[in-house]
Structure formats: structure tokens, C-alpha cells
């Protein structure tokens, strides 16, 4: 199965389920990696995502995404000026983009290129003017990935 529908059916949810099923069918036919998304369409290349905005799909370069965060069963891509929601799990994004993004907390996956400061004593990082926590379970793996000069 590519998606499940609960009892709270709406035309929008049915259309999304059909879109996701068609993406999986297209993936099998073309052998290109796709990820199901609620309000965004598939991952077509490692350089960009296409997010659904109204009736159009807008290309967002991966390098412009500061971080992903999970909230209320959705994952959001945070850019400097906007959040883009998707239903792709953080784990899926982490596996797909492990060269660029690193998990720092159970709810945050950050773009290493946008980190402006690391505060190990406070257990936080600064990225895009925001302070995010570093989870205890992710601390050693996160710090091990960085080039820390002492």
C-alpha cells in the first residue's frame, strides 16, 4: 500500500492518495526515486523538491532549505521566509539526503551548510537565526560529522 485513508474522508485526501499511488506506480516503471508527500510532490532529483502551492508545484532547491522539523504528523521544510509542509518522514529525508542534512534531535534534521553556531554546553545550534536543541541521543553522531577545530 502507498497510503491509508481514515474515516475522515475528503476530496483533497482522496486526490492525495491517488497522486501518491500514481507516483509509486511511476517509480516502479521508471526506477526513479520518489517520496510521497501530502502537500508537496515527489523528490525528482537530489538538487530540488517540488512543493505544492495552490494548484502549482514550486521547485525549491535543497541548498535553500535550512532544516526540516516534525510537528503534528507532518514534516515542514524551513526556508528563511517560509515553511513548506509534507508528509515525508524525517527518517526518509535523513536517509535520502544524509550528505547534506544531519539529524540533531528527534524533531529536527538540519542542513549542515546553514549552521552558524554550535553551543555544546547548552546543547543547541543556531541556524537561520533560530536556536534548535541537540538531542542527547543524536549529540555524538552530530558532533562526529562536523569538523570541529579546538
N, C-alpha and C positions, 0 to 999 in steps of 0.2 A: 504493500500500500504506500501511496505517496502522501496521503493526508487523511485525516479523520474529521468527520463533521459531527458536531454535537447537536443537541435538540434545539439550540438557539439558531435556527437556520435563517439566513437572509440571502438575498440575491447576490450580494457582494461576496459572502463566504463561499457560496456555490461556484461563482466565477473564479475565485482564487483557487479552489480545489481543482477545478478543471484546468486552469493555467498551469498549476504545479504538475498535474498528471501529464499534461502535454509536454512540459519541459523534460520530465523523466523519460517519456517516450522518445523525444528528440535526442536526448543524451544517449540512449541506448542505440539509436540509429546512427548517430554521427560520432559517438565516442568522445564528445567534448564534455568537460566537467561543468555541471550546473548545480546551483544550490537553490532549494525552494525558498521563496520569500513571500511574506504577507503583503507588504506594500511596496515591495521592490521586485524587480525581475531578476533574472539569473546572472550569475557570475560568468562572463564570457571570456575574460582574459585576466591575467594577473595584474594588469595595469588599471583596470577600472571596474566599477559596479554600475548597474543601471537601476536607479530608484524610480518608482512610480510616483509622479506628482500630478494629481488630477488625472487627465486622460493621456498624458505623455510620460515617457521614460527619459529621465535625465542622466547623462553619463557623469559619474563622479570619479575622478582619479583616486586611486588607492593612496597615493602620496599625500593627498589633501586631507585625509581622514586622520584626526588627532587620536581618537580612541573609539572603541566600541564599549557600550555598557548595557547590562541587562536590567530590565525593570518591568514588572507586571507582565511576565510571559512573553515579552518582546525584547529584541535587541535593537539598540539605537547606534547609528554611526554618528559620531560627534565631529562636526566641522567647526571652523572658527565662528561661523554665524548661524548654524542651523543643525538640527538633529534629523536624521532620516531613519524611520522605523523599518524593521524587518523581522521575520520570524526565524531566521537562521540562528542556530545556537552558537554561543561563544566558542564552544569546543570545536565546532565545524570550521569557524573562521580561523581559530587558532591553528588547526591542522593545515588548512589551506594556505595561510599566509604567515607561517612560522618564521620566515626570513625577515619580515618587516615588523610583525606585531609580536608582542610578548605578553603573557598573562601575568598580571601583578596582584590580582585579587579575584575572588570568585565572581565578581560582577564587572571587572574591568579587563580589557585587552587593549594595550596601548601601542601606538606607533612609536618605535624606538627613536626615529628621526626627529620627533617633535618634543622629546623630553628636554626640559630646560634646566631642571634641578632635581637632585635626589637627596632626600633628608633621611638617612638611615636611622638616626636616633629617634626621630619622630615616627618613622615607618611610613613616610609619604613621598610622593613625587609631585613635581609641578610640570604640567603640560598644558599648553594653550592658556596660561593664566589661571588654571584651576589646580587645586590640590587634591590628589587622589591617594587613597590608602594603599599600602603594600600589605597584602595578606601574609600572615605568618607562614602558611603552607607554601606560598609562592616566592618568598623572600630569597632563599638561597639560589634557586634556579634563575630568578630575575637578575640578581646581582652577579651571578656567574656568567651571564650573557653579555654583560657590559664591560667596556674597557675602563676600569677604574684605576686611575693613577693616584698613587699615595705619596 
